[in-house]
Amino acid sequence: MKTDFKKSNAETMAITRNVRDFDKDTDNIYESVVIMSKRANQISLEIKEQMQEEMQEFTPAQDTLDEVYENRDMIELAKSYERLPKPASMAIEEFLEKKIYFKESPDAEAQNV
């Protein structure tokens, strides 16, 4: 399933967050942070793969000297990805909007005893 990260409503700038919002679903702030960090890693990999696929369209079969120095389409594509919110911001937004599915593994209970 491809996600269009360009339509993300996550913040592009740093904002102050209420920490209590993060542990409402898990009752454990650390567990919430782990969930969000794992999702941020997934998002980062998906963005990287998506960008590489789009870059392949602009990659010529043979490099000429002009194309090595300047390929405006690739530069614009890179700039569009730089303007995206950071993967961590997207993961936080998804977590707070309850768009992330997670479950506690049975091993976690055994470790807490």
Residue pairs with C-beta under 8 A, 6 or more apart in sequence:
2 46
2 50
3 43
3 46
5 43
5 46
5 47
5 50
5 84
5 90
6 80
6 84
8 84
8 85
8 90
8 93
9 93
10 85
10 86
10 89
10 90
10 92
10 93
11 85
11 89
11 93
12 83
12 84
12 85
12 86
12 89
17 92
19 29
21 96
22 29
22 32
22 33
22 36
22 95
22 96
23 29
23 31
23 32
25 32
25 98
26 32
26 35
32 95
35 95
35 100
35 102
36 88
36 91
36 92
36 95
36 100
37 88
37 91
39 91
39 94
39 95
39 100
40 87
40 88
40 90
40 91
41 87
43 87
43 90
43 91
44 87
47 81
47 84
47 87
51 77
51 78
51 81
54 77
55 74
55 77
58 71
58 73
58 74
58 77
60 67
85 93
91 100
94 100
